[in-house]
Amino acid sequence: MAYLKAVVLGRVQGVGYRWFVRSTAQRLGLSGFVRNLPDGNVEVQAVGNRAVLERFVGQLQRGPGFAYIMDVQCEWADEGPDFSGFQIAF
């Protein structure tokens, strides 16, 4: 299992981005969370198979229709927290 911490920069709040991320993560069988950051960006933390997480990053870079993604900054680790399911954190 691999751990991904990503910060997604761009127009990602108020456009359904967190719901898109949760839906995508659940479809891929990942666990973790997504949350808005005070600076207008979004943080994503996820645990799963490294190849699946890499596909997930590709989806983070695409986002839903009204989002505009400028960058996805990723940090990787071999292990991460023990999440239960994938949640939208508030």
NORTAFEN-V946933 format. One line per field, one symbol per residue. ss: DSSP state (A for helix, B for strand, O for the rest). phi: phi as a letter, one per 30 degrees, with the letter a starting at -180 (. if undefined). psi: psi as a letter, one per 20 degrees, with the letter a starting at -180 (. if undefined). A space follows every 50 residues. Layout:
ss->???
phi->???
psi->???
This chain:
ss->OBBBBBBBBBBOOOOOAAAAAAAAAAAAOOBBBBBBOOOOOBBBBBBBOA AAAAAAAAAAAAOOOOOBBBBBBBBBBOOOOOOOOBBBOO
phi->.cbbbbccckdbcibiddddddddddddicbkabadcedjcbcbbbblde dddddeeeddddidecdbcdabccbcbdbbdcdcibbccc
psi->qrpppqppqbnjpjjjghhggggggghikqqbrqqqqhjiappppqpapg hghhhghhhhhgarhiqoohqooqpqqhqarnqoapqoq.
